[in-house]
Amino acid sequence: MRTRPRTAAVTLSVAALAAALTACGGSGSADAGTAPAAPAPAGPAVDLAGVCPATVVVQTDWNPEADHGHLYQMLGPNPSIDASQKSVTSDLYANGRPTGVKLQVRAGGPAIGFSKVSAQLNQDKSITLGYVSTDEAVQFSGDMPTTAVFAENDKSPMMVMWDPKTYPDVTTIKDLGVKLQANGGVVRYFNGAAYMSYLTGAGYLPAGVIDGSYDGAPAKFVTAKGKDAQQGFATAEPYVYQNEIATWGKPLKFQLVADTGWSPYPETMSVRTADLASLSPCLKKLVPVMQQADVDFVKNPAATNDLIVKLVQAYNNGWTYDAAVGKAAVAQMKDLKIATDAGNGHVGAMDDKRVSDLIKTAAPIFSQSGGHVKDGLAASDLVTNQFLDPKIGFGW
Protein backbone atom coordinates (compact mmCIF):
# COMPACT_ATOMS: atom_id res chain seq x y z
CA MET A 1 0.00 0.00 0.00
CA ARG A 2 1.34 3.39 -0.93
CA THR A 3 1.32 5.91 1.87
CA ARG A 4 -0.54 8.98 0.66
CA PRO A 5 -0.39 11.82 -0.06
CA ARG A 6 3.00 11.39 -1.67
CA THR A 7 3.54 15.07 -2.42
CA ALA A 8 7.21 15.18 -1.48
CA ALA A 9 8.37 13.03 -4.32
CA VAL A 10 8.40 15.91 -6.72
CA THR A 11 6.92 18.91 -4.91
CA LEU A 12 9.90 21.15 -4.58
CA SER A 13 8.70 23.88 -2.25
CA VAL A 14 6.09 24.94 0.26
CA ALA A 15 4.73 27.26 -2.42
CA ALA A 16 4.16 24.32 -4.73
CA LEU A 17 2.44 22.44 -1.93
CA ALA A 18 0.15 25.41 -1.41
CA ALA A 19 -0.57 25.44 -5.12
CA ALA A 20 -1.71 21.83 -4.83
CA LEU A 21 -4.42 22.94 -2.43
CA THR A 22 -5.72 25.76 -4.62
CA ALA A 23 -5.09 24.69 -8.20
CA CYS A 24 -8.05 23.71 -10.35
CA GLY A 25 -7.63 21.48 -13.36
CA GLY A 26 -9.04 22.71 -16.63
CA SER A 27 -12.45 21.51 -17.66
CA GLY A 28 -13.36 19.47 -20.67
CA SER A 29 -11.10 17.35 -22.84
CA ALA A 30 -7.85 18.07 -24.58
CA ASP A 31 -5.77 16.25 -27.12
CA ALA A 32 -2.45 14.96 -25.82
CA GLY A 33 -0.79 15.29 -29.18
CA THR A 34 1.01 12.37 -30.73
CA ALA A 35 2.72 10.99 -27.62
CA PRO A 36 3.24 8.19 -27.11
CA ALA A 37 3.66 7.36 -30.76
CA ALA A 38 2.47 3.82 -31.27
CA PRO A 39 5.41 1.56 -32.09
CA ALA A 40 5.56 -0.35 -35.32
CA PRO A 41 3.71 -3.66 -35.13
CA ALA A 42 5.93 -6.14 -33.35
CA GLY A 43 3.64 -9.09 -32.93
CA PRO A 44 0.23 -10.53 -33.72
CA ALA A 45 -2.94 -8.49 -33.42
CA VAL A 46 -4.89 -8.91 -30.19
CA ASP A 47 -8.69 -8.67 -30.33
CA LEU A 48 -10.27 -7.72 -27.01
CA ALA A 49 -13.64 -6.70 -28.46
CA GLY A 50 -16.50 -8.77 -27.14
CA VAL A 51 -14.56 -10.30 -24.25
CA CYS A 52 -13.49 -7.10 -22.46
CA PRO A 53 -15.55 -4.03 -21.59
CA ALA A 54 -15.79 -1.53 -24.45
CA THR A 55 -13.67 0.75 -22.27
CA VAL A 56 -11.26 -0.89 -19.84
CA VAL A 57 -11.12 1.53 -16.91
CA VAL A 58 -8.10 1.46 -14.61
CA GLN A 59 -7.96 3.39 -11.34
CA THR A 60 -4.44 4.25 -10.23
CA ASP A 61 -3.42 5.24 -6.72
CA TRP A 62 -1.58 8.46 -7.56
CA ASN A 63 -0.82 11.10 -10.16
CA PRO A 64 0.82 10.00 -13.42
CA GLU A 65 4.41 8.85 -12.92
CA ALA A 66 6.88 6.39 -14.42
CA ASP A 67 5.92 3.83 -11.79
CA HIS A 68 2.66 3.53 -13.76
CA GLY A 69 4.39 3.39 -17.13
CA HIS A 70 2.99 0.08 -18.32
CA LEU A 71 -0.55 1.55 -18.25
CA TYR A 72 0.27 4.63 -20.29
CA GLN A 73 2.30 2.44 -22.66
CA MET A 74 -0.95 0.79 -23.73
CA LEU A 75 -2.53 4.05 -24.89
CA GLY A 76 -2.64 4.54 -28.64
CA PRO A 77 -1.82 7.71 -30.58
CA ASN A 78 -3.58 10.98 -29.78
CA PRO A 79 -5.11 10.08 -26.41
CA SER A 80 -7.86 12.36 -25.13
CA ILE A 81 -7.20 14.09 -21.80
CA ASP A 82 -10.03 15.05 -19.46
CA ALA A 83 -8.27 17.56 -17.23
CA SER A 84 -11.30 18.09 -14.98
CA GLN A 85 -11.67 14.37 -14.25
CA LYS A 86 -7.91 13.70 -14.24
CA SER A 87 -8.19 10.87 -16.76
CA VAL A 88 -6.89 9.95 -20.18
CA THR A 89 -8.64 7.76 -22.77
CA SER A 90 -7.53 6.20 -26.03
CA ASP A 91 -7.70 3.04 -28.05
CA LEU A 92 -6.01 0.25 -26.11
CA TYR A 93 -2.98 -0.82 -28.14
CA ALA A 94 -1.06 -4.10 -28.18
CA ASN A 95 1.90 -4.87 -30.40
CA GLY A 96 1.44 -1.53 -32.15
CA ARG A 97 -2.17 -2.20 -33.10
CA PRO A 98 -5.58 -1.29 -31.66
CA THR A 99 -7.32 -4.10 -29.82
CA GLY A 100 -10.93 -3.10 -30.50
CA VAL A 101 -11.54 -1.58 -27.06
CA LYS A 102 -10.56 1.64 -25.34
CA LEU A 103 -8.43 2.20 -22.24
CA GLN A 104 -9.13 4.89 -19.66
CA VAL A 105 -6.53 5.56 -16.97
CA ARG A 106 -7.73 7.55 -13.98
CA ALA A 107 -5.40 9.39 -11.63
CA GLY A 108 -5.60 8.63 -7.91
CA GLY A 109 -4.40 10.44 -4.81
CA PRO A 110 -5.81 13.98 -4.82
CA ALA A 111 -8.05 13.17 -7.81
CA ILE A 112 -10.08 10.79 -5.62
CA GLY A 113 -9.72 12.63 -2.33
CA PHE A 114 -6.85 10.34 -1.27
CA SER A 115 -9.31 7.46 -1.07
CA LYS A 116 -8.04 3.89 -1.13
CA VAL A 117 -8.32 2.22 -4.52
CA SER A 118 -10.09 -0.69 -2.80
CA ALA A 119 -12.82 1.75 -1.81
CA GLN A 120 -13.05 3.17 -5.33
CA LEU A 121 -13.45 -0.32 -6.76
CA ASN A 122 -16.16 -1.02 -4.22
CA GLN A 123 -18.05 2.20 -4.96
CA ASP A 124 -17.67 2.57 -8.74
CA LYS A 125 -18.52 -0.57 -10.70
CA SER A 126 -17.42 1.07 -13.96
CA ILE A 127 -13.80 0.52 -12.89
CA THR A 128 -12.41 -2.69 -14.37
CA LEU A 129 -9.06 -2.87 -12.57
CA GLY A 130 -7.30 -0.87 -9.88
CA TYR A 131 -3.91 -0.54 -8.27
CA VAL A 132 -4.09 -2.44 -4.97
CA SER A 133 -0.85 -3.36 -3.20
CA THR A 134 -1.01 -6.66 -1.35
CA ASP A 135 -0.83 -5.05 2.10
CA GLU A 136 -3.90 -2.97 1.22
CA ALA A 137 -5.57 -6.13 -0.09
CA VAL A 138 -4.92 -7.80 3.28
CA GLN A 139 -6.28 -4.80 5.16
CA PHE A 140 -9.63 -4.75 3.34
CA SER A 141 -9.96 -8.46 2.53
CA GLY A 142 -13.00 -8.81 4.77
CA ASP A 143 -15.19 -6.02 3.43
CA MET A 144 -13.75 -4.92 0.05
CA PRO A 145 -11.99 -8.04 -1.29
CA THR A 146 -9.79 -7.77 -4.37
CA THR A 147 -7.73 -10.25 -6.35
CA ALA A 148 -4.46 -9.28 -8.03
CA VAL A 149 -3.92 -10.61 -11.55
CA PHE A 150 -0.63 -8.92 -12.49
CA ALA A 151 2.25 -7.38 -10.54
CA GLU A 152 3.93 -4.77 -12.71
CA ASN A 153 6.82 -4.56 -10.22
CA ASP A 154 8.22 -7.29 -8.04
CA LYS A 155 9.37 -5.04 -5.21
CA SER A 156 8.02 -1.89 -3.59
CA PRO A 157 10.14 1.26 -4.00
CA MET A 158 9.12 2.46 -0.52
CA MET A 159 12.27 3.36 1.42
CA VAL A 160 13.72 5.15 4.42
CA MET A 161 16.42 7.66 3.42
CA TRP A 162 19.16 9.47 5.31
CA ASP A 163 22.17 11.74 4.85
CA PRO A 164 25.34 9.65 4.40
CA LYS A 165 27.51 12.56 5.54
CA THR A 166 25.76 12.71 8.92
CA TYR A 167 25.53 8.93 9.26
CA PRO A 168 28.52 7.57 7.31
CA ASP A 169 28.46 4.13 8.93
CA VAL A 170 24.76 3.46 8.40
CA THR A 171 23.84 0.94 5.73
CA THR A 172 20.50 -0.39 6.97
CA ILE A 173 17.32 0.91 8.59
CA LYS A 174 18.23 -0.99 11.74
CA ASP A 175 21.64 0.70 11.91
CA LEU A 176 19.91 4.00 11.30
CA GLY A 177 17.55 3.54 14.24
CA VAL A 178 20.44 3.16 16.66
CA LYS A 179 22.21 6.25 15.32
CA LEU A 180 19.07 8.38 15.31
CA GLN A 181 18.37 7.46 18.91
CA ALA A 182 21.88 8.48 19.93
CA ASN A 183 21.76 11.71 17.90
CA GLY A 184 18.25 12.83 18.80
CA GLY A 185 17.03 12.43 15.24
CA VAL A 186 13.75 11.04 13.92
CA VAL A 187 12.35 9.20 10.92
CA ARG A 188 9.61 11.40 9.52
CA TYR A 189 6.74 9.58 7.79
CA PHE A 190 3.06 9.89 6.94
CA ASN A 191 1.11 9.05 10.09
CA GLY A 192 -0.75 5.75 10.02
CA ALA A 193 1.62 3.86 7.72
CA ALA A 194 1.37 0.16 8.52
CA TYR A 195 4.96 -0.55 7.49
CA MET A 196 6.15 1.75 10.28
CA SER A 197 4.20 -0.29 12.83
CA TYR A 198 6.03 -3.31 11.45
CA LEU A 199 9.46 -1.63 11.61
CA THR A 200 8.99 -0.65 15.25
CA GLY A 201 7.36 -3.92 16.29
CA ALA A 202 10.06 -6.01 14.62
CA GLY A 203 12.85 -4.02 16.26
CA TYR A 204 14.18 -2.20 13.21
CA LEU A 205 13.42 1.22 14.65
CA PRO A 206 12.98 2.31 18.28
CA ALA A 207 9.48 3.71 18.82
CA GLY A 208 11.02 6.91 20.15
CA VAL A 209 12.57 7.88 16.82
CA ILE A 210 9.49 7.78 14.62
CA ASP A 211 7.66 11.00 13.81
CA GLY A 212 4.35 10.88 11.94
CA SER A 213 4.31 14.59 11.12
CA TYR A 214 5.58 14.28 7.55
CA ASP A 215 3.40 16.45 5.28
CA GLY A 216 5.00 15.71 1.94
CA ALA A 217 7.15 18.84 1.72
CA PRO A 218 10.96 18.65 1.86
CA ALA A 219 11.33 21.61 4.24
CA LYS A 220 11.68 19.70 7.52
CA PHE A 221 14.22 17.26 6.11
CA VAL A 222 16.29 20.08 4.61
CA THR A 223 16.08 22.23 7.74
CA ALA A 224 17.30 19.32 9.91
CA LYS A 225 20.57 19.39 7.91
CA GLY A 226 20.96 15.61 7.92
CA LYS A 227 20.01 14.93 11.53
CA ASP A 228 16.64 13.37 10.58
CA ALA A 229 15.63 10.59 8.21
CA GLN A 230 12.51 10.39 6.08
CA GLN A 231 10.29 8.02 4.16
CA GLY A 232 10.35 8.18 0.40
CA PHE A 233 10.29 6.26 -2.86
CA ALA A 234 13.52 5.02 -4.39
CA THR A 235 12.11 5.85 -7.82
CA ALA A 236 11.83 9.54 -7.00
CA GLU A 237 13.44 11.18 -3.95
CA PRO A 238 17.10 10.16 -4.43
CA TYR A 239 17.14 11.85 -7.83
CA VAL A 240 14.86 14.75 -6.95
CA TYR A 241 16.59 15.76 -3.73
CA GLN A 242 20.03 15.65 -5.31
CA ASN A 243 19.15 17.30 -8.61
CA GLU A 244 15.99 19.35 -8.23
CA ILE A 245 15.90 20.58 -4.64
CA ALA A 246 18.59 23.25 -4.58
CA THR A 247 18.48 23.59 -0.80
CA TRP A 248 19.64 19.96 -0.48
CA GLY A 249 21.52 19.14 -3.68
CA LYS A 250 23.54 16.12 -2.57
CA PRO A 251 23.27 12.32 -2.53
CA LEU A 252 21.13 10.32 -0.13
CA LYS A 253 21.46 6.77 1.11
CA PHE A 254 18.47 4.53 1.71
CA GLN A 255 17.20 1.04 2.29
CA LEU A 256 14.04 -0.38 0.78
CA VAL A 257 11.45 -1.30 3.38
CA ALA A 258 10.89 -4.48 1.33
CA ASP A 259 14.37 -5.64 2.33
CA THR A 260 13.39 -5.67 6.02
CA GLY A 261 10.63 -8.26 5.59
CA TRP A 262 7.60 -6.05 4.85
CA SER A 263 7.34 -6.88 1.17
CA PRO A 264 3.98 -6.37 -0.52
CA TYR A 265 3.64 -6.49 -4.27
CA PRO A 266 3.16 -2.79 -5.08
CA GLU A 267 0.30 -1.48 -7.16
CA THR A 268 -0.86 -4.84 -8.47
CA MET A 269 -3.49 -4.80 -11.19
CA SER A 270 -6.48 -6.05 -9.25
CA VAL A 271 -10.17 -6.75 -9.77
CA ARG A 272 -13.06 -7.05 -7.40
CA THR A 273 -12.92 -10.67 -6.24
CA ALA A 274 -16.62 -11.05 -6.98
CA ASP A 275 -15.96 -10.13 -10.63
CA LEU A 276 -12.98 -12.41 -11.19
CA ALA A 277 -14.97 -15.21 -12.82
CA SER A 278 -16.94 -12.95 -15.16
CA LEU A 279 -13.81 -11.02 -16.18
CA SER A 280 -11.70 -14.14 -16.74
CA PRO A 281 -12.25 -14.33 -20.54
CA CYS A 282 -11.07 -10.71 -20.78
CA LEU A 283 -8.16 -11.15 -18.39
CA LYS A 284 -6.91 -14.19 -20.29
CA LYS A 285 -6.23 -11.90 -23.26
CA LEU A 286 -5.59 -8.60 -21.47
CA VAL A 287 -3.02 -9.65 -18.85
CA PRO A 288 -0.43 -10.74 -21.45
CA VAL A 289 -0.93 -7.35 -23.13
CA MET A 290 -0.11 -5.69 -19.81
CA GLN A 291 2.94 -7.90 -19.41
CA GLN A 292 4.28 -6.91 -22.82
CA ALA A 293 3.51 -3.23 -22.20
CA ASP A 294 5.49 -3.39 -18.96
CA VAL A 295 8.49 -4.92 -20.73
CA ASP A 296 8.28 -2.44 -23.61
CA PHE A 297 8.05 0.56 -21.29
CA VAL A 298 10.96 -0.37 -19.05
CA LYS A 299 13.18 -1.12 -22.03
CA ASN A 300 12.24 2.03 -23.97
CA PRO A 301 10.41 4.52 -21.72
CA ALA A 302 11.07 7.89 -23.38
CA ALA A 303 7.87 8.38 -25.42
CA THR A 304 5.58 7.21 -22.64
CA ASN A 305 7.41 9.32 -20.07
CA ASP A 306 6.81 12.32 -22.34
CA LEU A 307 3.09 11.54 -22.25
CA ILE A 308 3.19 11.23 -18.46
CA VAL A 309 4.72 14.71 -18.23
CA LYS A 310 1.99 16.10 -20.51
CA LEU A 311 -0.69 14.54 -18.33
CA VAL A 312 0.83 16.01 -15.18
CA GLN A 313 0.86 19.43 -16.78
CA ALA A 314 -2.74 19.09 -17.98
CA TYR A 315 -4.05 17.90 -14.61
CA ASN A 316 -2.41 20.92 -12.96
CA ASN A 317 -3.04 19.94 -9.33
CA GLY A 318 0.30 20.93 -7.80
CA TRP A 319 2.08 17.67 -8.65
CA THR A 320 5.18 18.29 -10.72
CA TYR A 321 7.06 15.70 -12.74
CA ASP A 322 9.57 15.95 -15.54
CA ALA A 323 11.17 13.58 -18.00
CA ALA A 324 14.45 13.52 -16.06
CA VAL A 325 12.67 12.13 -12.99
CA GLY A 326 10.91 9.56 -15.15
CA LYS A 327 14.18 8.46 -16.71
CA ALA A 328 15.82 8.15 -13.28
CA ALA A 329 12.82 6.19 -12.00
CA VAL A 330 13.15 3.56 -14.70
CA ALA A 331 16.89 3.27 -14.03
CA GLN A 332 16.13 2.62 -10.36
CA MET A 333 13.52 0.04 -11.27
CA LYS A 334 16.20 -1.92 -13.09
CA ASP A 335 19.12 -1.29 -10.75
CA LEU A 336 17.19 -2.16 -7.57
CA LYS A 337 15.40 -5.11 -9.16
CA ILE A 338 12.04 -3.45 -8.63
CA ALA A 339 11.14 -4.43 -12.20
CA THR A 340 12.25 -8.01 -12.69
CA ASP A 341 11.11 -11.48 -13.67
CA ALA A 342 11.90 -12.54 -10.08
CA GLY A 343 13.41 -15.83 -11.17
CA ASN A 344 10.17 -16.94 -12.85
CA GLY A 345 11.28 -16.32 -16.43
CA HIS A 346 8.32 -13.99 -16.93
CA VAL A 347 7.04 -10.71 -15.57
CA GLY A 348 4.08 -10.25 -13.26
CA ALA A 349 4.01 -13.40 -11.15
CA MET A 350 3.23 -13.35 -7.42
CA ASP A 351 4.63 -15.93 -5.03
CA ASP A 352 2.10 -17.60 -2.71
CA LYS A 353 4.61 -18.10 0.10
CA ARG A 354 5.63 -14.46 0.04
CA VAL A 355 1.98 -13.40 0.16
CA SER A 356 1.30 -15.87 2.97
CA ASP A 357 4.23 -14.49 4.95
CA LEU A 358 2.89 -10.96 4.48
CA ILE A 359 -0.54 -12.04 5.69
CA LYS A 360 1.01 -13.45 8.88
CA THR A 361 2.91 -10.23 9.47
CA ALA A 362 0.32 -7.68 8.38
CA ALA A 363 -2.97 -9.17 9.56
CA PRO A 364 -2.31 -8.58 13.29
CA ILE A 365 -1.22 -4.99 12.60
CA PHE A 366 -4.33 -4.21 10.59
CA SER A 367 -6.59 -5.98 13.07
CA GLN A 368 -5.23 -3.83 15.88
CA SER A 369 -5.75 -0.63 13.89
CA GLY A 370 -9.35 -1.24 12.88
CA GLY A 371 -8.77 -3.10 9.63
CA HIS A 372 -11.18 -5.58 8.10
CA VAL A 373 -9.07 -8.70 7.59
CA LYS A 374 -10.92 -11.77 6.40
CA ASP A 375 -10.93 -14.71 8.83
CA GLY A 376 -8.69 -17.49 7.56
CA LEU A 377 -7.25 -15.29 4.83
CA ALA A 378 -5.01 -17.20 2.39
CA ALA A 379 -2.76 -16.14 -0.47
CA SER A 380 -5.18 -17.66 -2.97
CA ASP A 381 -7.79 -15.13 -1.79
CA LEU A 382 -5.56 -12.24 -2.82
CA VAL A 383 -3.54 -13.20 -5.91
CA THR A 384 -3.68 -15.38 -9.00
CA ASN A 385 -1.12 -16.05 -11.73
CA GLN A 386 -3.54 -17.93 -13.98
CA PHE A 387 -3.68 -15.29 -16.71
CA LEU A 388 0.07 -14.70 -17.14
CA ASP A 389 1.92 -15.67 -20.31
CA PRO A 390 5.12 -17.49 -19.23
CA LYS A 391 6.89 -16.38 -22.43
CA ILE A 392 6.79 -12.63 -21.68
CA GLY A 393 9.55 -11.25 -19.49
CA PHE A 394 12.41 -8.79 -19.14
CA GLY A 395 15.07 -11.42 -19.54
CA TRP A 396 17.00 -10.33 -16.45
N, C-alpha and C positions, 0 to 999 in steps of 0.2 A: 504494500500500500504506500503510495506516495504521500508524504506529509505536506499538506497544503495550508495556506498559499505558498507557492515556491517563488516568491517575487525576487528574492536575492540573486537568483541565478544570473539574471542579466539586467536587473534594475540597478542603475549605477549611482543613484543619488536619492536623497530624501525628496528632492523636487520631483523626480520621476515617480517615486512612490505616491506622492500627492496627486500627480497627474492620473495615476491609475484609479484614484477614487473619484475623479471628476470627469474623466474623458468619456465622451459618448461616441460609439461607433457610428459610421454613416448608415443611412437607411437605404433599403433597396439592394439591388444586385449590381455587381460590377464584373467586368471581364478581366481575368487574370493575365491576359496576354497569351503568349505561346508557351509559357513554361508550365510544367516540364514538357519539352518536346518529346512526343512519343518515339521510342527507339524503333529502329527498323525491325520488322518481324524476325524473331529469333527462334520461333518454335511453332507448334501447331496452334490453330485457332481454338479458343475455349468458348463454348456456348453455355451461358448461364441462364438464358431466357427460359422461362417456364419452370425452372427448378428453384431459382432464387427470387426474392422479392424484386419487383421492377426497379426499385431503388434500394440498394443495400445501405442502410444507415449505420454508421459507426460513431459511438460516443467516446471521445477521448477524455482523459482526466486532467488535461492542462492545455495551455495555449500551444499553437504550432511550434514544433522544435524538431531537431534531427532525431531525437529519441523516438519520434513517431514516423520516421521516414518511410517505412514500408507502406504505410497507408497512402501517403501523398504520392508515392511512386506509382500507385495503381490508377491515378487520375489521368485521363486522356488529355489531349490538347485543348486549350482554351476553356479551362474550367470556369464556372460561374461562381463568383463570391457574393455571399449575402453578408454584408458587413454588420447589419443590425442583429442578425441571428448568430453571427460568428460561425458560419459554416461555408463549406465549399462543395460544389456538386459538379460532376462530369460523367461522361461515359466511363465505365469501369474497364480498364485495359488489362490485357494479359498477352505477353509475347508480342507487344507492339500492335495489337489489334483490339477493337472493341469486342466485348463479350455479350452484348445484347441487353445488358442492364446498366443502370447508373449506380454511382457510388457517391454518397454524401458523408463527409467527415465533419463532425461537430466538435468545436472546441469545448474544453471543460474548464475547471478552475473557476475564475470569475464569471465566465459565460453562463455557468449553471449555479451561481451563488455558492461556489465551493462545496456543492453537494457531492456525496459519494456516487460513483458511477453505478454501484449496485442499486442505489435508490432511484437513479434515473431510469435504469432498466426496469425496475419494478413499477414505476409510475407511467412511463411512456412506452407503450407497446409498439410504436412505430420504429423503435431502435432495434436493429437486428443483432448487433454485437457491441460490446463495450470493453474498455480497458479495466480489468479487475485483477489486481495483483493477488497472489494466493493468500497473503495474510488478511487482506480485506475479505476474500472469499470465505476464509475460516470465520472471521468476525461475524458475518451476516448469514452464515450457512443455515441458521435455523429459521429466519424469517424472510430473507431475500436470496435464496440459493441460486448460484451461478455455476456453470461448468466451463472451464477453459478448454479451448480446442487448438490453440496455437500460442506458443511463447516466442515472441519476436526476439527477445534477448534471454540468454541463459542466466544472467546474473544481474542483480540490482546495482545501479550506479550510486545508490545512497552511501554516503561516507561521513566520517568525522575528519575535519582538517585542522591543521595547526601550523604555526610558524617554525620552520626548521632552525632558524637562527636562535630563537628563544629556547627551543627544546631540541638541541642537536642530537641527543642520544635516543630520542623517541622514535620508534619504528612501528609501534602498534597502539591501538586504542587502550589496551591495558597498561602499557608503559606510560601513556599520556595521563591516565587517571592518577597515577602515583605522583607524577611531576606537577600536575595541576593542584593537587591537594597540598603539596609542599610549597607551591608558589602563590597560593591564593587565587588561582585562576578557575574558570568555569568552562563547561561546554554549553554553548548556547544553542537551543533547538526550539522547534515549534511545540508548544505545550500539548500534551496528550498523545505524543508519538509512542506507539506500542514498542517499537524497537528499543527505545530508551529504557522502558521498564525492563526489557530483557537484559540490556547491558548492565543495569544496576543490579538486578536480581541475580545475574550469573557472575557477578564479581568483576566485570570488566571496568566499571567506573564506580567510584564511591558515590553514594547518594548525595553527599555534600557538595559535589562539584558540578551538578547538573543545574541548568538555569533555563526554564521554559519561557523566557521572555523574548525569544527571537521573533522579530517582526518582518523579516525578509529583507531588510535594508542592511547594507554593509557597514553602516556608521559605527556600531558598537564594536565590531571586530577590529576595524581600523583604529578606532580611538584607544582600544586596549593595547595597541602596539606590540602584539604578539603574546601577551600574557594569557589571553583566552583562546579557546578552541570553538569550533562551530560546525554544525551540520552542513551538508551540501550535497551536490551531485558531481561525481567525478567527470561527467560529460559536460560540465559547464564551469563551475567555480574555479578550478585550477587555472584554466585559460583566462577567464574573465578577470579574476582578481589580479593576475600578473600583467595582463595586456590592456585591460579596458577600465580598470579602476586606478586612476592616477595616484590617488592617495595611498594606495598599497603598492602596486607595481613590482612585486617580487614573487618568487616561487613559493608554493605551499607544499607541505607533505600531508598525506592522508592515508587512511586505511578504509577499505570498503566494509560496511557493516556486515555484508554477506560473508566475509571471511572470519567473522566471530562466531558463526553458527545460526544467526537469524538470516535465513536465505530464501525469501519468497521468490517465485518467478514474477518479475515486474511486468505490469501492464499486459497481462495475457489477454488475447482475444477471446472473449467469453460470451456465452449466451445464457438466457434464462434457462435453468435446468428443466423447467416444465416444457420448454420449446425445443429441447435437444432432438427429440425423435422427429418432430415435424420438419425441422430444419436440416436433418441429416442428408437428404438428397442434394440440397444446396451446398452444404459444408463439404461433402465429398469432392465437389468440383472446385469450390472456392478456396479451401484451405491450401491446396497446392499452389494456387495463384498467389496467395499471400506469402507462402514460402519463397517463391521465385522472386517476388517483389522485394522481399527483405534482402535476399542475396544480391539482387541487381542494385539496390540502393547503396548498400554498404560498400560494394565494389566500385561504384561510380555515382557518388552522391551529388555532384555539383548542380545539375539541372533541378533536381527536386529540392535541394537546399535553397536555390534561388526562389522557387515557388513558396517555400515556407517563409522566407523573408517577406515576400509580397503579401502573404496572408497576414503576417504580424502587423505590417504597416496598414493594411486595410482595416483590420479589426480595431486598431487604435485604442487599446484599453490600458495603456501604460506599460505593457510588456514590450521589451525591446530585444531584438535578436538580429544578428547579422551573419553573413555567410562565413566569416572567419570563425565564429563560435560553432556554427554547424560543421565546418570542416574539422575543427579540433575535437568535436564530440564524436565524430565517426572514427577518428584516429584512436581516441580513448576506448571506444567500443571494441576495436580490434586489439589494441595493446593490452588491455585489462581482461581480455577474454569475456567481455560482456556479451558480444555477439560471437557465437561459436556454435559448432555442431555438438559440443559437449560429449565427444567420444561416441556419438550415435551414428555418425556418417551422414546425418541430415539435420536440417535446422528445424527448431520448433518443438522438439520433444520435451516432455516433462516426466521426471523420474518419480515413481510412486513412493519409493523409500524416502526420498528427500521431502516430498509433500507430507508423508506420514510423520516424519521427524518434526516438521514445522507445526503440524497439528498438535503434537505432544507438547511442544514448547509454547505455542501461541494460545491454545485454547484456555489454559488457566488464566493467562493475563487478560484475555478478552472477557472471560467470565467474571473476573473480579472488577472489571471496569464497566459493567453493564452491557456487554456484548450479547449476541444472540447465537451462540454456537449450538449447532445441532447435536443432540445426544448420539453418541456412537459414531461420530463423524469419521469417515474414511477417505483415503486419497481418491478412490474411485468416485466419490461424491463430487469432487472438485475439479478433476482434470480427466481428459481423455486424449489419447494419441491416435485414435482410430482413423482420422481423416488425413493424416500426414502422408506425403509421398516420400518414401525412403531414398529416392534418387536425387532429391533436391537439397543441396547443402553448400556451405562456404568452401569446404575442402581444406579447412584448417582446424 
